[in-house]
């Protein structure tokens, strides 16, 4: 028997399939995803949980005329399979292949790009209002996980929906998880809904309703579904207060029920919210057993779910281990994460100091202000937030932390290129958005041991500070038992020379060292510097080398505009130095997903590119230099 999936080239191909075939299609989709992602990695667990939801949406609605807005959009793989991208599915998150998130430039069926949580309701409302102004008839559907409702933007949107439009469908995909298990009052609220004694019979009652409606007219379907749905309301107070009509909870894996429910919701001239219960990782036991791991992962064995174990500790793990040391020695040290205990490795800290560990949900702004409040009472908060997610909290960083000069430490994981995740997750802007803020100390470690030293330095510092470090493992340097304090604003000179000065910031020091070796092999004298501090800069050192060398080169895993190289240029301008500069960094554009080494080579973050750009400023030839030395 041939696969139904292989006959699906567009959503129209599933419109008239009988329910049995749709259920078989759901199984085929799960099997295809498990096999394909075992080679590429990706967000397996979230997508296994929304197979039936996505199929039902495409049966009931008509994209691209109708619009689906996926919150975060990491759960849009099934949508891609059903909208003409089946043949490219094996390229998911690969160079030149499908993006792991919704991308407007990838397909007309992707109406809105995303990668961060909490944006779907606002974007969908904007589309609905634009439709209303234009006199359109299309439907707008926002699919948001329960974790997105821990994000403040979602509530800003909810506050406006009923006042702005009469037609909008919100699907609450409730699986009790973001990357880790959801926390807070909202998660508890949803839990109370689904554990109420009335819920036990809701699914059977809904199924009986659909059976009774068989063969009825569309009008009767709508009327009977509405009558039944009113009986399923409990408790809807939260959403009713926002002016939305609440339906549910219903089984998010019951295809027949979902399709009929969506067809009914299409008839409503009021904003509605459908509460669907789903199971993250459904259909793959390893993903059910280890939901955190299978939220997003690299290649794995499709039968067992086993992945290749890393032999070397990551920067995140070193961060967590150091946090334990600091908290052991200082009872004022606390750790804060915004729904990322696994990604930041704070789940390794939590067992050691559970009362000083705080997960605030997907709420970066709240995390920063919460940290500021704790800092006013003499505590030392470490906010572990990905660089790309900390962007969401720029105003609290400025207004609540730096303006008050509070001793909050921002530990920015995934600073620099984030490879396969693409432009929504690259941490390429943090220097730019932090460097201009008064009172901020900004650091970047060259290796794991220096990360520990910088964390200790931040603990002793009485103002705000930030440490940026990359995804994955470092060079493998052993970490001292006891970290030491670094002199703030002082760089480390690793080699001294008179022809070229190379500043290799953070993880780029390895490439800077290769570049220095290449120049020295050609007979040039090189000064190699580990800057350590982006702010404050070691201006005295910069002025000194500018007087001695013929060219200064900076290398950073960050955009050039407003980055570390820009800071060095500003220093040279202040001291009126004529020494030329070469800045190696990312260009002023959003960088696509792909392998880090390939993207660096493509965009000129390489020894070869640095040599090409530097060579015009090398006044002496190696031969002449050797003659002068003799």
C-alpha positions in Angstrom: 0.0 0.0 0.0 1.5 3.3 -1.1 1.8 6.2 1.4 -1.0 8.8 1.3 1.6 11.4 2.3 3.4 10.9 -1.0 0.2 12.0 -2.9 -0.1 15.3 -0.9 1.3 18.2 -2.9 -1.0 20.9 -1.4 -3.7 21.3 1.3 -6.4 20.8 -1.4 -5.3 17.1 -1.7 -6.5 16.3 1.8 -9.9 18.1 1.7 -12.0 15.2 0.5 -10.1 12.3 2.2 -12.3 10.1 4.4 -11.6 10.2 8.1 -9.9 6.8 8.1 -7.4 8.0 5.4 -6.7 11.2 7.4 -5.9 9.1 10.5 -3.6 7.0 8.4 -2.0 10.2 7.1 -1.4 11.3 10.6 0.5 8.1 11.3 2.5 8.4 8.1 3.5 12.0 9.0 4.7 10.9 12.4 6.8 8.1 10.8 8.2 10.5 8.2 9.2 13.0 10.8 10.8 10.5 13.1 12.9 9.1 10.2 13.8 12.5 8.6 14.7 14.3 11.8 16.9 11.4 13.0 19.3 12.6 10.3 18.9 16.4 10.6 17.8 17.0 14.2 15.0 19.4 14.9 11.9 20.1 17.1 10.6 16.6 17.1 8.5 16.5 20.3 6.4 19.6 19.6 5.6 18.5 16.1 4.5 15.0 17.1 2.0 16.7 19.4 0.2 18.8 16.7 -0.2 16.3 13.8 -3.9 16.0 14.1 -4.4 19.7 14.9 -2.5 20.7 11.8 -4.3 18.3 9.5 -7.7 19.4 10.8 -6.8 23.0 10.3 -5.9 22.4 6.7 -9.1 20.3 6.1 -11.3 23.0 7.5 -9.5 26.1 6.2 -7.9 27.2 2.9 -4.4 28.5 3.0 -2.9 30.7 1.7 -6.2 32.6 1.5 -6.8 31.8 5.1 -3.9 32.6 7.5 -2.3 30.3 10.1 -0.1 32.1 12.6 2.0 29.7 14.6 3.4 31.0 17.9 7.2 30.4 17.9 6.5 28.3 14.7 8.9 25.5 15.7 5.8 23.2 15.5 5.0 24.0 11.9 6.8 21.0 10.3 3.5 19.3 9.5 2.2 22.5 7.9 5.3 22.4 5.7 4.8 18.8 4.7 1.2 19.6 3.7 2.0 22.8 1.7 4.2 21.6 -1.1 7.5 21.1 0.8 7.3 17.3 1.2 10.2 16.7 -1.2 12.4 19.1 0.6 11.6 17.8 4.1 14.8 15.9 4.4 16.7 19.2 4.1 15.1 20.6 7.3 17.6 23.0 9.1 20.3 22.0 6.6 22.3 24.6 4.6 20.2 25.8 1.7 17.2 23.7 3.0 14.0 24.3 4.8 14.1 26.6 7.8 13.1 25.1 11.2 10.6 27.9 11.7 8.0 29.7 9.6 9.6 31.9 6.9 7.6 34.2 4.7 10.1 33.9 1.9 9.9 30.1 1.9 6.3 29.7 1.0 3.1 31.6 0.3 1.5 29.4 3.0 3.8 30.9 5.6 2.0 34.2 6.3 4.1 35.2 9.2 7.6 34.4 10.3 8.5 33.6 13.9 11.0 32.1 16.2 10.2 33.7 19.6 7.2 33.0 21.8 4.2 35.2 22.5 3.9 36.9 19.1 1.1 34.9 17.4 -1.9 36.6 19.0 -0.7 40.1 18.3 0.3 39.3 14.7 -3.0 37.4 14.1 -5.0 40.4 15.5 -3.1 42.7 13.2 -4.0 40.5 10.2 -7.7 40.3 11.3 -8.0 44.1 11.7 -6.3 44.7 8.3 -8.8 42.2 6.8 -11.7 44.0 8.4 -10.5 47.3 7.1 -10.2 45.9 3.6 -13.5 44.1 3.6 -12.0 40.7 3.3 -13.6 37.4 4.3 -10.6 35.2 5.0 -10.1 33.5 8.3 -7.2 34.1 10.7 -6.2 31.3 13.0 -3.5 31.7 15.7 -2.1 28.5 17.2 -0.3 29.1 20.5 1.0 26.7 23.1 0.0 27.1 26.7 3.6 28.2 27.4 3.0 31.3 25.2 0.4 32.4 27.8 3.1 32.9 30.3 4.4 35.6 28.0 3.2 39.2 28.6 2.8 40.0 24.9 0.0 37.4 24.7 -2.0 39.2 27.4 -1.4 42.6 25.7 -3.0 41.1 22.6 -5.8 39.5 24.6 -6.6 42.9 26.1 -7.2 44.2 22.6 -8.8 41.4 20.6 -12.5 41.9 21.4 -12.2 45.6 21.0 -10.6 45.4 17.6 -12.2 42.6 15.6 -15.3 40.4 15.5 -13.6 37.4 13.8 -10.5 35.7 15.1 -9.9 32.1 16.0 -7.3 31.2 18.7 -6.2 27.6 19.3 -4.7 27.0 22.7 -2.4 24.0 22.2 -2.2 22.7 25.8 0.5 20.1 26.4 1.8 21.4 29.7 5.3 22.0 28.3 7.4 24.7 26.8 10.9 23.3 26.7 10.7 22.3 30.3 7.4 21.7 32.2 5.4 25.0 32.4 5.4 26.9 35.7 3.3 29.6 37.4 -0.3 30.5 37.9 -1.3 30.2 34.2 -0.1 26.6 34.0 -1.9 25.8 37.3 -5.1 27.4 35.9 -5.0 25.2 32.8 -4.3 22.2 34.9 -7.4 22.9 37.0 -9.5 22.9 33.9 -8.3 19.5 32.6 -8.3 17.8 36.0 -11.8 18.9 36.9 -14.1 16.0 37.4 -16.4 17.2 34.6 -13.6 16.7 32.0 -13.7 12.9 32.2 -16.8 12.7 30.1 -16.2 15.6 27.8 -14.5 13.7 25.1 -17.1 10.9 24.9 -19.9 13.5 24.9 -18.2 15.4 22.0 -17.9 12.2 20.0 -21.5 11.4 20.5 -22.4 14.8 19.3 -20.4 14.4 16.1 -22.1 11.0 15.5 -25.6 12.5 15.9 -24.7 15.3 13.5 -23.8 12.9 10.7 -25.7 13.7 7.6 -27.2 16.9 9.0 -27.1 20.3 7.3 -24.3 22.7 7.9 -26.7 25.0 9.8 -27.8 22.2 12.1 -24.2 21.2 12.7 -23.3 24.7 13.8 -26.4 25.0 16.0 -25.9 21.6 17.7 -22.2 22.1 18.1 -22.8 25.5 19.7 -25.3 24.1 22.1 -23.0 21.3 23.1 -20.0 23.6 23.3 -21.8 25.8 25.8 -22.2 22.8 28.1 -18.4 22.2 27.9 -17.4 25.6 29.3 -15.5 25.2 32.5 -14.0 27.4 33.7 -13.9 30.1 31.0 -13.8 33.1 33.2 -10.3 34.2 32.3 -11.0 34.3 28.5 -14.6 35.5 28.9 -13.4 38.5 30.8 -11.2 39.3 27.8 -14.3 39.1 25.5 -13.4 35.8 23.9 -15.8 32.9 23.8 -14.1 29.8 25.1 -14.7 26.3 23.8 -13.1 23.2 25.3 -11.1 21.5 26.5 -11.3 18.9 23.7 -9.0 16.1 22.7 -6.4 17.5 20.3 -5.8 14.1 18.8 -9.4 13.4 17.8 -9.4 14.3 14.1 -13.1 14.0 13.5 -13.9 16.1 16.5 -11.3 18.7 15.5 -12.5 19.1 11.9 -16.1 19.5 12.9 -15.1 22.0 15.7 -13.1 24.1 13.3 -15.9 24.1 10.8 -18.2 25.3 13.5 -15.8 28.0 14.7 -15.6 29.3 11.1 -19.3 30.4 11.4 -18.7 32.5 14.5 -18.8 36.3 14.2 -16.9 36.8 17.4 -13.4 36.1 18.7 -13.2 32.5 20.0 -10.6 30.4 21.7 -10.4 26.6 21.4 -8.7 24.8 24.2 -7.1 21.6 22.7 -5.3 19.0 24.8 -2.3 17.4 23.1 0.5 15.2 24.0 4.0 16.4 23.2 6.0 13.6 21.6 2.9 11.5 20.8 3.7 8.4 18.7 7.4 8.1 19.7 8.0 6.6 23.1 11.5 8.1 23.6 10.0 11.5 23.0 7.3 10.8 25.6 9.8 9.6 28.1 12.3 12.5 27.6 10.2 15.5 26.6 12.9 18.1 27.4 15.4 16.3 25.3 13.1 15.9 22.3 11.8 19.4 22.3 14.8 20.2 20.0 17.8 18.0 19.4 20.4 16.9 16.9 20.5 13.6 15.0 19.4 10.5 16.9 18.7 6.8 16.3 15.2 6.5 15.0 14.4 3.3 16.8 15.7 4.1 20.2 16.0 7.9 20.2 19.5 7.7 21.5 21.8 10.5 20.5 25.6 10.8 20.3 26.8 11.7 23.8 29.1 14.7 24.0 32.5 13.9 25.5 33.2 17.5 26.3 31.3 19.8 28.6 29.5 22.7 27.0 29.8 26.4 28.1 26.3 26.0 29.5 27.4 23.1 31.7 30.4 25.0 32.9 28.2 28.0 33.7 25.9 25.8 35.8 28.8 24.1 37.7 30.2 27.5 38.5 26.9 28.7 39.7 26.8 25.9 42.2 30.3 26.9 43.4 29.3 30.5 43.8 26.0 29.7 45.5 27.8 27.3 47.9 30.1 30.1 49.0 27.6 33.0 48.9 24.0 32.6 50.2 23.0 35.7 48.3 23.6 34.2 44.9 20.3 33.3 43.0 19.7 31.9 39.6 16.8 33.0 37.3 15.7 31.5 34.0 12.9 32.3 31.6 11.6 28.8 30.8 15.0 27.5 29.7 16.4 25.5 32.6 17.6 22.8 30.2 19.0 25.0 27.5 20.9 27.1 30.0 21.8 24.0 32.1 20.3 25.6 35.2 18.5 22.2 35.7 22.0 21.1 36.9 22.0 23.9 39.5 18.4 23.4 40.7 19.0 20.2 42.8 21.8 21.9 44.7 20.0 25.1 45.6 16.2 24.6 44.9 15.1 27.6 47.0 17.5 29.9 45.1 16.4 28.7 41.6 13.6 30.6 39.8 11.9 29.8 36.5 9.6 32.6 35.6 8.2 31.1 32.4 8.6 32.7 28.9 8.8 36.2 30.4 12.2 37.8 29.8 11.0 41.3 30.7 9.6 40.1 34.0 12.8 38.0 34.7 15.0 41.1 34.4 12.7 43.3 36.6 12.3 40.5 39.1 16.1 40.2 39.3 16.3 44.0 39.8 13.9 43.8 42.7 15.9 41.0 44.3 19.1 43.0 43.8 17.6 46.0 45.8 17.4 43.6 48.8 21.0 42.6 48.7 20.8 39.5 46.5 23.0 38.7 43.6 20.8 37.5 40.7 22.3 35.7 37.7 19.8 35.9 34.8 20.6 33.0 32.4 18.9 34.0 29.1 19.9 33.3 25.5 21.3 36.4 23.8 18.5 36.3 21.2 15.8 36.2 23.9 17.4 38.9 26.1 16.7 41.3 23.2 13.1 41.1 24.4 14.1 42.8 27.7 16.2 45.7 26.5 14.0 48.3 28.2 14.1 46.6 31.7 17.9 46.2 31.4 18.2 50.0 30.8 15.4 51.3 33.0 15.3 48.9 35.9 18.9 47.5 36.2 21.4 49.9 34.7 19.7 53.2 35.6 19.6 52.1 39.2 23.1 50.5 38.9 21.9 47.3 40.4 24.2 44.2 40.6 22.4 41.9 38.2 24.4 39.5 36.1 23.2 38.6 32.6 24.6 35.3 31.4 24.0 35.3 27.7 24.1 31.8 26.4 24.1 31.2 22.6 25.9 34.5 21.9 27.2 34.5 18.4 26.0 32.3 15.5 23.5 29.6 16.5 23.9 27.6 13.4 20.9 25.4 12.4 18.3 27.5 14.2 18.8 30.4 11.9 18.2 34.2 12.1 15.6 34.1 14.9 18.1 32.5 17.2 21.5 33.9 16.2 22.9 35.9 19.1 24.6 38.6 17.0 23.3 41.8 18.4 23.9 41.8 22.2 27.1 43.9 22.1 25.3 46.5 20.1 22.3 46.7 22.5 24.3 46.6 25.7 27.5 48.5 24.9 25.8 51.9 24.9 24.1 51.5 28.3 25.8 53.4 31.2 27.0 51.3 34.2 27.1 48.0 32.2 30.2 45.8 32.3 30.4 43.5 29.3 32.7 40.5 29.0 33.4 37.6 26.7 35.5 34.6 27.8 38.2 33.0 25.7 37.5 29.5 27.2 35.7 27.6 29.9 38.0 28.6 32.7 37.8 32.3 31.9 34.0 32.0 31.9 34.2 30.8 35.6 36.5 33.7 36.4 34.2 36.2 34.8 31.2 34.9 36.8 33.2 35.3 40.0 34.3 38.8 38.9 30.6 39.7 38.4 29.7 38.4 41.8 32.2 40.8 43.3 31.2 43.7 41.1 28.7 46.1 42.6 26.9 47.1 39.4 25.3 45.4 36.4 27.4 43.1 34.2 26.9 40.7 31.3 28.8 37.7 30.0 28.4 36.5 26.4 29.4 32.9 25.6 28.7 30.6 22.6 26.6 27.6 22.1 28.2 24.2 22.6 31.6 23.2 23.8 34.6 25.4 24.2 38.2 24.5 23.5 38.3 22.0 26.4 40.3 24.0 28.9 40.2 22.6 32.5 38.4 24.8 35.0 40.3 25.7 38.2 38.8 24.5 41.4 38.5 28.1 42.6 37.8 31.0 40.2 39.7 34.2 40.4 38.7 37.8 40.0 39.8 39.6 36.8 40.8 43.3 36.8 37.8 44.9 35.2 38.6 46.6 31.9 42.0 45.0 31.4 42.8 42.9 28.4 45.3 40.0 28.2 48.3 40.3 25.9 49.3 36.8 24.7 52.0 37.8 22.2 53.8 41.1 21.5 54.9 42.3 18.1 55.3 45.4 16.0 53.6 44.8 12.6 50.0 43.7 13.4 47.8 43.7 16.5 45.0 41.2 16.5 42.1 41.3 19.0 40.2 38.0 19.2 37.1 38.5 21.2 35.8 35.5 23.2 35.5 32.3 21.1 37.0 34.1 18.1 40.4 34.0 19.9 41.0 30.6 18.4 40.7 31.9 14.9 42.7 35.0 15.9 45.5 32.7 17.0 45.5 30.8 13.7 45.7 34.2 11.9 48.6 35.2 14.1 50.4 32.0 13.3 49.8 32.5 9.6 51.3 36.0 9.7 54.2 34.9 11.8 54.9 32.1 9.4 55.3 34.8 6.7 57.7 36.7 8.9 55.5 39.4 10.4 55.6 40.4 14.1 52.2 40.1 15.8 50.6 41.3 19.0 47.8 38.9 19.9 45.3 40.1 22.5 42.4 38.5 24.4 40.2 41.6 25.0 38.1 40.0 27.8 36.1 43.2 28.2 34.0 44.9 25.6 33.1 47.5 28.1 35.0 49.1 29.7 37.7 48.8 27.0 41.3 48.6 27.8 41.9 52.0 26.1 45.4 52.4 27.4 46.5 49.1 25.7 44.7 50.0 22.5 46.4 53.4 22.3 49.8 51.7 23.0 49.5 49.1 20.3 48.2 51.7 17.9 51.4 53.7 18.2 53.5 50.6 17.6 51.8 48.6 14.8 50.9 49.2 11.2 47.4 47.8 11.4 44.9 46.6 14.0 42.5 43.7 13.4 39.5 42.8 15.5 37.7 39.5 15.2 34.2 38.9 16.8 31.2 36.6 16.5 28.8 39.5 16.3 27.6 42.0 13.7 30.3 44.6 12.8 27.9 47.5 13.2 28.0 48.6 16.8 30.1 45.7 17.9 33.5 45.3 19.5 35.4 46.5 16.4 33.3 49.7 16.4 34.2 50.2 20.1 37.9 50.0 19.2 37.4 52.4 16.3 35.8 54.9 18.6 38.8 54.6 20.9 41.2 55.2 18.1 39.2 58.2 17.0 39.2 59.7 20.6 43.0 59.4 20.7 43.3 60.7 17.1 45.2 57.6 16.0 45.8 57.2 12.3 46.4 53.5 12.5 44.2 51.6 10.0 41.7 48.9 11.2 40.3 45.7 9.8 37.0 44.5 11.5 36.1 40.9 11.0 32.5 40.2 12.0 29.1 39.6 10.5 27.7 42.0 7.9 24.6 44.2 8.3 22.1 41.6 7.3 20.2 38.7 8.8 22.2 35.5 8.5 20.5 32.3 7.3 20.6 28.9 9.0 23.4 26.6 8.3 26.6 25.1 9.6 28.8 27.5 11.5 32.0 26.9 9.6 30.3 27.2 6.2 28.6 30.4 7.1 31.8 31.9 8.5 33.6 31.1 5.3 30.7 32.5 3.2 30.6 35.8 5.1 34.3 36.4 5.6 34.9 35.3 9.2 37.9 33.3 8.3 41.7 33.4 8.4 41.8 33.7 4.6 39.4 36.6 4.6 41.3 38.3 7.4 44.6 37.9 5.6 43.2 39.3 2.4 41.8 42.4 4.1 44.9 42.9 6.2 47.6 42.4 3.5 47.2 45.9 1.9 48.2 47.5 5.3 51.3 45.3 5.8 54.0 47.8 4.8 57.0 45.6 5.1 57.5 42.4 3.1 58.8 39.4 5.1 62.0 39.5 3.2 62.8 43.1 4.1 61.9 42.4 7.7 64.4 39.6 7.9 67.1 41.8 6.3 66.4 44.5 8.9 66.7 42.0 11.7 70.1 40.9 10.5 
